[in-house]
Every structure is written in structure tokens, then in C-alpha cells.
Amino acid sequence: MNSLHIHKASSFIDLRAFSPLLPAKPTSLFDPTGRRSGWRVSCRVKGRKENVWSIDNDVARAEEEAAAREREWSQRRRKRKGRKPGRSLQGRGGTVLVSESMLMEVETVLQTQEPVIKPIWNTFASSVSGIWKGVGAVFSTITAEMEPVDIGNKNENLYDCYTVSCIKAIPATTPGTTSQIRRKINWVTLNPFGEKPYETVGSPKAEDAPMSRKGTLSQDRVLPKFCSFEFGRSEVMEEDIMGDEPGLVFFEDGSYSRGPVDIPVGEKDESNYYLTPTFKFEQCLVKGCHKRLRIVHTIEFNGGGADLQIMRVAVYEEEWVSPANLPDESDLEFDVEPLSQRKRTQPSDLTGSWKVFEISATPIYGDDTSLEGGGGGGGLPYVYLCTETLKKRTSPESVVYFGEEETLDMQDVTVLWLPGGVTAYVDISKDGILCIGCGWYSDEGINLVMERDYGLDGKMKEVRYKSEVKRRWFNPM
């Protein structure tokens, strides 16, 4: 029987290890867009290794039915005990939450698949260039809690970071090649308190807080504002160059999905051992051309792809402030709230009917296809298609709040519900398709989604970029 076991690891995270094509943390997350029903099986690979992400259908069906009966019994037992669905985190409005997948069904096809023009590299390079300021944090792939990103001078854990990214397009030096994008990110770390409702200095929340609350917030527990740091002397978190490489799927508004084209599965090296490569999957969503969200999954593939170890999930929210050749001096005008102070997305935010516009990019493999990156623009060709549908997303069967006594089996943990409207997931469908995705929801009722699929052979199958608008009206009776 061929099977897959997804591991989740919890450990100290140093964001300085996050370079764009390096790797992240263990989770079995599922797309909140619910591309599949709740199929989920835990297993180990024995015997044949060629289908390392597949499972015997009969055994899977039997185990799924047994798991469904167990969940039903557990839910009935919980109702008899009268236990509340969860507890909030130290009185906060938001809660730390992981859940099973959300089923998403197509109600109406508004537009069938049609080809679209491939984005132009120079337009994409122009969209991402500039000075970007933002915030970042790392989250547990098991509980979705914030994890430390650094250790302070007093040996204390620090949970938030401020970042300044300088991104420039470097002109091509030889004919027939494309320009490259150089990225340098400086950072400072802060917040030894973790995810707690402390207000930033000078923020409206802090100024308008009642006196009873102000008395509970000592000065050393108020988070410093962005403008209080000198980034010209701060540490460099990451520095790299990105070209028009085969594993990069980009869109003209600056959104992109970056990762390997081919993951070694079922292969052995010269020492007759299975390869255990670690890859970084970076996905970026852009809102309104000047704000963007970057999520980085670092995943280790053990035993020839039989075991997936999700090492890290890092989140960065950034805002464009100036062109790269005109360094911004208006730090006092830039105000951003650390991720530890944000409200977490809840499943109820994503349930209901949605109008979904989707652009998919499918790679075309051939005998003469080059998978070597180099920024030459002559790598892997893609076919871009678009479609528009009405879909309905339903709530997950099981959710786990922070502090709840009973937790889901780790194989059932699919979606991480993170602060700032962010969802992250890594999952394997019943057909053996590995999906790595993220979502970014806003109170306006818009949800942006980026997903990246890999097949049983380890090759990238498709990248999907979705713009979902929540339907806030009902059909007349």
C-alpha cells in the first residue's frame, strides 16, 4: 500500500533563514477554498515508491469511513457534555484557530475557460520594484500560534518584525536575455509579549483607551512604532536575485508564485539513499497595486517524497512607499500594525456564495524543455487560461480553538487561520495532488487566493490565481 504521512514540526524560527528559494515548517493544511471534500488519511510508504502521494482506494475508503464514524461519535459526545466550541486567547476578540478543509462547490459557470495573454516580464518587474515597508511573523504549523522570530539582547523571545525591502530591476547585460530583480530586505525585531492586545505608542487605540485600561499597560509593554527604528543600520534579513526562471509564475500586477518546477520523488542518490531536499515556496498576493502579502512555506521532502515535513509558515504584509531610486524619507507618515495585534480570520468570514475569477497557468513540458533557471526567459513555457464561476463555500466540519481540550488529529488540520485575514494550507487530494496555497481576506468581502499544484511525478501541474468577491445579496423568492 502506498501512502503519505504529513508531519508538523514546532521549533524556534529565525526569519534570517528565509531566503526566497530556501525552505519552511510542517503542516497538513487545506485550501480554504475547499477544492475537495474532507478526504484525509495518515499513512506510511511501504513497497513500491512510484506513487508516493497516492493511496490504495479501498483502504482509503475504509479508513475514511472509520474516521467519519469517529468524528460523529466525538461530536455527539461533545454535545452531551455541553462543551463550548472553544475558548478565546486571554480575552481577545480573535482566537487562534486551525480547522479541516472547507468544501467549495461550483454553483454556476459564468464563463468557460478562455486563453489569456501571458504577462510581460518587464511589466511584472516594474510592478514589484520600489521600496516596500511592512511587518512579518512566523506561525506554528500545528496550532497556528505565533512563534519567535528572534532572540533579544535580554535573551527574550521576539515575535514581530518590521521590514524594509528595496527591490530593483537590473537591466539585461546580454542580448536575448531578460532583466533580473534584485531584492534586499532589512529588518528589526520586537515584541517579547507574543500575541497580546498591547497597543502601539501613539496609535489611536492607545490614545483613546479608557483610563482603567491605560493603567494596565505599562510603558515597557507598549510596542514601538515603525518610525522609531533606523533601518539604514539594521540587519539584512534576506538578499537575492530573481529572474524569469522556470519555477516562477507571475502576473502583471506583481502577484507571483515561486518554487521548484520538479520535486525529486522516489529517486535515490549515488549512496543508494532517498533524497531529502528542502524547498521554499513563496507566494505573493497584491491588493490595489500598493499593498501585498507574501507567504513562505518551507517544506522538506523525506523518503523520496513519501513524508512531507512542513518546517515553517512565514507571513509578510508590505506596502509600497516610493520608487527604488528615491529612498522614502516620510517614516513619520507610515504607520502599520504588527501582526500580533491583528484580528484573526474566522471560518464564518469565508462561508457563503462567492463570485470567483480565476487565472490558471499550466506548464508545457517537452523533451527539449530546460528546467534550469538563469533569468534568460527561455525556460518553461506556460499556457494561461481564465474562467469565472459562482461558488459556495461551506464551514469545516471540525475546528480547534486555542486552549481547547480536544484537538483534531494532525492529519485533519488543513487550514491555518492567521491574523490580518490570512489563511495558509498545504494538502494532498484523494487523487494525490499536492496543493500549496494561501488566501488574503479583507472586510470589503474580497478574498485573494494563490495555489500551486504538484502531481504524483513531482512535477508542477498548475498555478491558480483567484479573485473572489462575496455575494451579499440573495435571489428574490
C-alpha positions as CSV (number, residue, x, y, z in Angstrom):
1,M,0.0,0.0,0.0
2,N,1.3,3.4,-1.0
3,S,0.7,6.2,1.4
4,L,1.7,9.6,2.6
5,H,2.5,10.9,6.1
6,I,2.4,14.6,6.7
7,H,4.5,15.8,9.7
8,K,4.3,19.1,11.5
9,A,7.2,20.5,13.4
10,S,7.4,23.1,16.1
11,S,10.7,24.8,16.7
12,F,12.3,28.2,17.2
13,I,12.2,30.2,13.9
14,D,14.8,32.6,12.7
15,L,13.5,34.7,9.8
16,R,17.0,35.3,8.6
17,A,17.0,31.7,7.3
18,F,14.2,32.8,4.9
19,S,15.8,33.3,1.6
20,P,13.4,33.1,-1.4
21,L,14.2,29.6,-2.7
22,L,15.2,28.0,0.6
23,P,12.7,26.1,2.6
24,A,9.7,26.2,5.9
25,K,7.5,24.3,8.7
26,P,5.3,21.1,8.8
27,T,1.5,21.2,8.4
28,S,-1.3,19.4,6.8
29,L,-3.3,22.4,5.7
30,F,-6.1,22.5,3.3
31,D,-7.2,25.2,0.9
32,P,-10.0,27.3,2.5
33,T,-11.4,27.5,-1.0
34,G,-12.2,23.8,-0.5
35,R,-11.1,22.2,-3.7
36,R,-12.0,18.8,-2.2
37,S,-14.2,17.2,0.4
38,G,-12.8,16.2,3.7
39,W,-10.7,13.2,2.5
40,R,-7.7,12.8,4.7
41,V,-5.7,9.7,5.5
42,S,-2.5,9.2,7.5
43,C,-0.1,6.5,6.3
44,R,3.4,5.4,5.6
45,V,5.0,4.3,2.4
46,K,5.9,0.6,2.0
47,G,6.8,-1.4,-1.0
48,R,6.5,0.5,-4.3
49,K,7.6,4.1,-4.2
50,E,6.4,5.3,-7.7
51,N,3.1,6.8,-6.4
52,V,4.3,8.3,-3.2
53,W,1.4,10.7,-2.9
54,S,-1.3,8.1,-3.7
55,I,-3.1,5.6,-1.5
56,D,-5.0,2.4,-2.1
57,N,-8.6,3.4,-2.8
58,D,-10.2,0.6,-0.9
59,V,-8.1,1.1,2.2
60,A,-8.5,4.9,2.0
61,R,-12.3,4.5,1.7
62,A,-12.4,2.1,4.7
63,E,-10.2,4.4,6.8
64,E,-12.2,7.5,5.8
65,E,-15.5,5.8,6.8
66,A,-13.9,4.8,10.2
67,A,-12.7,8.4,10.7
68,A,-16.1,9.8,9.8
69,R,-17.8,7.5,12.4
70,E,-15.2,8.5,15.0
71,R,-15.8,12.2,14.3
72,E,-19.6,11.7,14.5
73,W,-19.3,9.9,17.8
74,S,-16.9,12.6,19.1
75,Q,-19.3,15.4,18.2
76,R,-22.3,13.6,19.9
77,R,-20.1,13.1,23.0
78,R,-19.2,16.8,23.0
79,K,-22.8,17.8,22.7
80,R,-23.8,15.6,25.6
81,K,-21.1,17.2,27.8
82,G,-22.3,20.6,26.7
83,R,-18.8,21.8,26.0
84,K,-18.4,25.1,24.3
85,P,-16.8,25.1,20.8
86,G,-13.6,26.8,22.1
87,R,-12.0,29.4,24.3
88,S,-10.6,32.8,23.3
89,L,-7.0,33.7,23.7
90,Q,-6.7,35.6,27.0
91,G,-9.9,37.6,26.4
92,R,-9.0,38.7,22.9
93,G,-11.8,39.0,20.3
94,G,-9.9,36.8,17.9
95,T,-8.9,33.2,18.5
96,V,-6.0,31.0,17.5
97,L,-7.6,28.5,15.1
98,V,-6.9,25.6,12.9
99,S,-9.5,23.6,11.1
100,E,-10.4,21.0,8.5
101,S,-10.9,21.9,4.9
102,M,-13.8,23.9,3.6
103,L,-15.8,22.3,0.8
104,M,-16.3,24.6,-2.2
105,E,-18.9,23.7,-4.8
106,V,-19.5,25.3,-8.2
107,E,-23.0,26.6,-8.5
108,T,-22.9,28.3,-11.9
109,V,-20.2,28.6,-14.6
110,L,-20.4,32.2,-15.8
111,Q,-17.5,31.9,-18.3
112,T,-15.8,28.8,-19.6
113,Q,-12.0,28.6,-19.9
114,E,-10.6,31.1,-22.3
115,P,-6.9,31.8,-23.2
116,V,-5.3,35.0,-21.9
117,I,-2.1,36.7,-22.9
118,K,0.9,35.7,-21.0
119,P,2.1,38.5,-18.7
120,I,5.0,40.6,-19.8
121,W,8.2,40.2,-17.7
122,N,9.2,43.9,-17.8
123,T,5.7,44.9,-16.6
124,F,6.0,42.5,-13.7
125,A,9.5,43.7,-12.8
126,S,8.2,47.3,-12.8
127,S,5.2,46.3,-10.6
128,V,7.4,44.7,-7.9
129,S,10.2,47.3,-7.9
130,G,10.4,50.0,-5.3
131,I,10.7,50.5,-1.5
132,W,8.3,48.3,0.4
133,K,7.7,48.6,4.2
134,G,5.9,46.1,6.2
135,V,5.6,43.6,9.0
136,G,6.2,39.9,9.4
137,A,5.8,36.9,11.7
138,V,6.1,33.2,11.9
139,F,3.3,30.8,12.9
140,S,3.1,27.2,14.3
141,T,2.0,24.7,11.6
142,I,0.2,22.8,14.3
143,T,-1.7,25.3,16.4
144,A,-1.3,28.5,14.2
145,E,0.1,30.3,17.2
146,M,2.8,32.9,16.7
147,E,6.3,31.6,17.2
148,P,9.5,33.6,18.0
149,V,11.4,35.1,15.1
150,D,14.5,36.2,17.0
151,I,16.1,36.4,20.5
152,G,16.6,39.8,22.0
153,N,19.5,41.3,24.0
154,K,18.0,40.1,27.2
155,N,17.6,36.6,25.9
156,E,13.9,37.1,25.4
157,N,11.8,35.7,22.5
158,L,10.7,38.3,20.0
159,Y,7.6,37.6,17.9
160,D,7.1,40.5,15.5
161,C,9.4,42.2,12.9
162,Y,9.3,45.3,10.8
163,T,10.8,45.1,7.3
164,V,12.1,47.4,4.6
165,S,12.6,45.9,1.2
166,C,14.5,47.6,-1.6
167,I,13.6,45.9,-5.0
168,K,15.3,47.0,-8.2
169,A,15.1,45.8,-11.8
170,I,18.6,45.1,-13.2
171,P,18.8,45.6,-17.0
172,A,19.9,42.6,-19.1
173,T,23.6,42.6,-19.9
174,T,23.5,40.4,-23.0
175,P,21.1,40.3,-26.0
176,G,18.3,37.8,-25.8
177,T,18.0,37.8,-22.0
178,T,15.6,39.5,-19.7
179,S,16.3,41.8,-16.8
180,Q,16.6,40.5,-13.3
181,I,15.1,41.6,-10.0
182,R,17.4,42.3,-7.1
183,R,15.8,42.2,-3.6
184,K,17.4,43.3,-0.3
185,I,15.3,43.1,2.9
186,N,16.4,44.8,6.2
187,W,14.6,44.0,9.4
188,V,14.2,44.8,13.1
189,T,12.6,42.5,15.6
190,L,10.3,43.5,18.5
191,N,7.5,42.3,20.8
192,P,8.6,40.0,23.7
193,F,5.0,39.5,24.7
194,G,3.6,37.4,21.8
195,E,0.1,37.7,20.5
196,K,-1.4,40.0,23.1
197,P,-3.5,43.2,22.9
198,Y,-0.8,45.7,23.6
199,E,-1.2,49.0,21.7
200,T,1.5,50.7,19.7
201,V,2.8,54.1,21.0
202,G,0.8,57.0,19.7
203,S,-1.8,54.8,18.0
204,P,-5.5,55.8,18.2
205,K,-6.3,52.7,20.2
206,A,-3.7,53.6,22.8
207,E,-4.8,57.3,23.0
208,D,-8.5,56.5,23.1
209,A,-8.1,53.6,25.6
210,P,-10.1,54.1,28.8
211,M,-8.1,55.1,31.9
212,S,-8.7,51.8,33.5
213,R,-7.0,50.0,30.6
214,K,-4.2,52.6,30.3
215,G,-3.3,51.9,33.9
216,T,-2.8,48.2,33.0
217,L,-0.4,49.0,30.1
218,S,3.0,49.8,31.4
219,Q,5.4,51.7,29.2
220,D,7.7,48.7,28.7
221,R,4.8,46.7,27.3
222,V,3.8,49.2,24.6
223,L,5.2,48.2,21.2
224,P,7.5,50.7,19.4
225,K,6.2,52.2,16.2
226,F,7.8,51.7,12.8
227,C,9.3,55.2,12.6
228,S,11.3,54.7,15.8
229,F,13.8,52.4,14.1
230,E,16.8,53.3,11.9
231,F,16.7,50.7,9.1
232,G,19.8,52.1,7.4
233,R,21.8,50.4,10.2
234,S,19.6,47.4,10.7
235,E,20.4,43.8,9.9
236,V,19.9,42.3,6.4
237,M,17.3,39.5,6.6
238,E,17.5,38.4,3.0
239,E,19.2,39.3,-0.2
240,D,18.7,37.6,-3.5
241,I,18.1,37.9,-7.3
242,M,15.0,36.7,-9.1
243,G,15.0,36.1,-12.8
244,D,12.4,34.8,-15.3
245,E,13.1,31.3,-14.0
246,P,11.1,28.2,-14.9
247,G,9.5,27.8,-11.4
248,L,8.3,31.4,-11.3
249,V,4.7,32.1,-12.3
250,F,4.0,35.8,-12.3
251,F,1.2,38.2,-13.1
252,E,1.4,41.8,-14.3
253,D,0.0,43.3,-11.1
254,G,3.1,41.9,-9.2
255,S,1.5,38.8,-7.8
256,Y,3.6,35.6,-8.2
257,S,4.2,32.0,-7.1
258,R,7.8,30.9,-6.8
259,G,9.2,27.4,-6.2
260,P,10.7,24.4,-7.8
261,V,9.4,23.0,-11.1
262,D,10.3,19.4,-10.2
263,I,10.4,17.8,-6.8
264,P,12.5,14.6,-6.6
265,V,10.2,11.7,-5.7
266,G,11.1,8.1,-5.5
267,E,14.7,8.8,-6.5
268,K,18.0,7.6,-5.0
269,D,21.4,9.3,-5.0
270,E,24.7,7.6,-5.6
271,S,24.8,6.4,-2.0
272,N,21.6,4.5,-2.5
273,Y,19.7,6.7,-0.1
274,Y,16.5,8.6,-0.9
275,L,16.9,12.3,-1.4
276,T,15.6,14.6,1.3
277,P,15.5,18.0,-0.4
278,T,14.1,21.1,1.3
279,F,12.3,23.7,-0.8
280,K,10.9,27.2,-0.2
281,F,7.6,28.1,-1.8
282,E,6.9,31.8,-1.9
283,Q,3.6,33.2,-2.9
284,C,2.6,36.8,-3.2
285,L,-0.8,38.4,-3.5
286,V,-1.3,42.1,-4.4
287,K,-4.2,44.3,-3.4
288,G,-4.8,47.6,-5.0
289,C,-1.3,47.7,-6.6
290,H,0.3,49.2,-3.5
291,K,-0.3,46.5,-0.8
292,R,0.8,42.9,-0.9
293,L,1.0,39.8,1.2
294,R,3.9,37.3,0.9
295,I,3.6,33.8,2.5
296,V,6.6,31.5,2.5
297,H,6.2,27.7,3.2
298,T,9.4,25.8,3.8
299,I,8.8,22.0,3.2
300,E,11.2,19.1,3.5
301,F,10.5,16.0,1.3
302,N,11.7,12.9,3.1
303,G,12.0,9.3,1.8
304,G,11.7,10.2,-1.8
305,G,8.7,12.3,-1.3
306,A,6.9,9.8,1.0
307,D,6.9,12.1,4.0
308,L,6.3,15.9,3.9
309,Q,7.8,17.9,6.7
310,I,6.4,21.4,6.7
311,M,9.1,23.4,8.5
312,R,7.8,27.0,8.6
313,V,5.0,29.2,7.6
314,A,6.1,32.9,7.5
315,V,3.8,35.8,6.7
316,Y,4.8,39.3,5.5
317,E,2.4,42.2,4.8
318,E,4.0,45.1,2.9
319,E,3.1,48.5,1.4
320,W,4.8,50.3,-1.4
321,V,6.1,53.7,-0.3
322,S,8.4,55.0,-3.1
323,P,10.4,54.1,-6.2
324,A,13.6,52.2,-5.5
325,N,15.8,55.1,-6.8
326,L,14.1,57.6,-4.5
327,P,14.5,56.4,-0.9
328,D,11.5,57.3,1.2
329,E,12.1,59.8,4.0
330,S,8.5,60.0,5.3
331,D,8.8,57.4,8.0
332,L,6.6,59.5,10.3
333,E,3.7,59.1,7.8
334,F,4.0,55.4,7.6
335,D,2.0,53.6,10.3
336,V,1.4,49.8,10.3
337,E,0.1,47.5,12.9
338,P,2.2,44.4,13.8
339,L,0.7,41.1,13.0
340,S,0.4,40.2,16.7
341,Q,-2.1,43.0,17.1
342,R,-4.4,41.9,14.2
343,K,-7.7,40.2,14.3
344,R,-7.7,36.6,13.1
345,T,-9.8,35.4,10.2
346,Q,-12.6,33.1,11.1
347,P,-14.3,30.4,9.0
348,S,-17.5,32.4,9.1
349,D,-15.7,35.1,7.1
350,L,-15.3,32.7,4.1
351,T,-18.5,30.8,4.1
352,G,-21.3,31.6,1.7
353,S,-21.6,32.3,-2.0
354,W,-18.7,33.8,-4.0
355,K,-18.1,35.1,-7.5
356,V,-14.7,33.7,-8.5
357,F,-12.5,35.0,-11.3
358,E,-9.6,32.6,-11.8
359,I,-6.4,32.7,-13.9
360,S,-4.5,29.4,-14.2
361,A,-1.0,28.9,-15.6
362,T,-0.2,25.4,-16.8
363,P,3.4,24.5,-17.7
364,I,4.1,22.8,-21.0
365,Y,6.8,20.0,-20.7
366,G,8.7,18.7,-23.6
367,D,11.9,16.7,-24.4
368,D,13.8,19.9,-25.1
369,T,12.3,21.9,-22.2
370,S,15.0,23.4,-20.0
371,L,14.3,23.4,-16.3
372,E,17.5,25.3,-15.4
373,G,16.9,28.8,-14.0
374,G,19.0,31.6,-15.3
375,G,16.8,34.5,-15.9
376,G,17.1,34.1,-19.6
377,G,13.4,33.9,-20.2
378,G,13.9,30.8,-22.3
379,G,12.8,28.3,-19.6
380,L,9.5,26.6,-19.1
381,P,6.6,27.8,-21.3
382,Y,3.1,28.3,-19.7
383,V,-0.4,28.4,-21.0
384,Y,-2.6,31.0,-19.3
385,L,-6.4,30.4,-19.1
386,C,-9.2,32.3,-17.3
387,T,-12.6,31.3,-16.0
388,E,-15.4,32.9,-14.0
389,T,-17.8,30.9,-11.7
390,L,-20.2,31.3,-8.8
391,K,-19.2,29.0,-5.9
392,K,-20.5,28.2,-2.5
393,R,-18.1,27.6,0.4
394,T,-19.3,25.7,3.5
395,S,-17.9,25.7,7.0
396,P,-15.4,23.0,8.0
397,E,-16.7,20.0,10.0
398,S,-14.3,20.4,12.8
399,V,-12.4,23.4,14.2
400,V,-10.0,23.8,17.1
401,Y,-9.6,27.0,19.2
402,F,-6.6,27.8,21.2
403,G,-6.8,26.1,24.6
404,E,-9.5,23.6,23.6
405,E,-9.1,20.3,25.4
406,E,-9.8,18.1,22.5
407,T,-7.9,18.6,19.3
408,L,-8.1,17.3,15.8
409,D,-5.9,14.5,14.5
410,M,-2.9,16.2,12.9
411,Q,-3.9,14.7,9.6
412,D,-7.2,16.7,9.9
413,V,-5.5,20.0,10.4
414,T,-5.7,21.7,7.0
415,V,-6.3,25.4,7.3
416,L,-4.3,27.8,9.5
417,W,-6.4,30.9,10.3
418,L,-3.9,33.7,10.8
419,P,-4.1,37.4,11.7
420,G,-4.8,40.0,9.1
421,G,-7.3,38.0,7.1
422,V,-4.6,35.4,6.1
423,T,-5.2,31.7,5.6
424,A,-2.4,29.1,4.7
425,Y,-2.7,25.5,3.7
426,V,-0.8,22.5,2.4
427,D,-2.8,19.5,1.4
428,I,-2.9,16.3,-0.7
429,S,-6.1,15.5,-2.6
430,K,-7.5,12.0,-2.9
431,D,-6.0,11.9,-6.4
432,G,-2.6,12.5,-5.0
433,I,-2.2,16.2,-6.0
434,L,-0.1,18.2,-3.6
435,C,-1.5,21.7,-3.2
436,I,0.3,24.6,-1.5
437,G,-1.8,27.7,-1.1
438,C,-2.7,30.9,0.7
439,G,-5.6,33.4,0.9
440,W,-6.0,37.0,1.9
441,Y,-9.4,38.2,3.0
442,S,-10.5,41.8,3.6
443,D,-13.6,43.2,5.3
444,E,-14.8,44.5,1.9
445,G,-15.7,40.9,1.1
446,I,-12.8,40.2,-1.3
447,N,-10.6,37.1,-0.9
448,L,-7.4,36.7,-3.0
449,V,-6.1,33.2,-3.4
450,M,-2.9,31.7,-4.8
451,E,-2.4,27.9,-5.2
452,R,0.4,25.7,-6.6
453,D,-0.2,22.1,-7.5
454,Y,2.3,19.2,-8.0
455,G,1.5,15.8,-9.5
456,L,2.5,12.2,-8.4
457,D,5.6,12.5,-10.5
458,G,6.7,15.6,-8.5
459,K,6.3,18.0,-11.5
460,M,4.4,21.2,-11.1
461,K,1.0,20.9,-12.7
462,E,-0.7,24.2,-12.3
463,V,-0.7,27.6,-10.5
464,R,-4.1,29.3,-9.9
465,Y,-4.6,33.0,-9.0
466,K,-8.2,33.7,-7.8
467,S,-10.0,36.9,-7.0
468,E,-13.2,36.1,-5.0
469,V,-16.0,38.6,-4.3
470,K,-18.5,37.7,-1.6
471,R,-22.1,37.8,-2.7
472,R,-24.0,39.9,-0.2
473,W,-27.4,39.6,-2.0
474,F,-30.0,36.9,-2.3
475,N,-32.1,35.8,-5.2
476,P,-35.8,37.0,-4.8
477,M,-38.3,34.4,-4.0
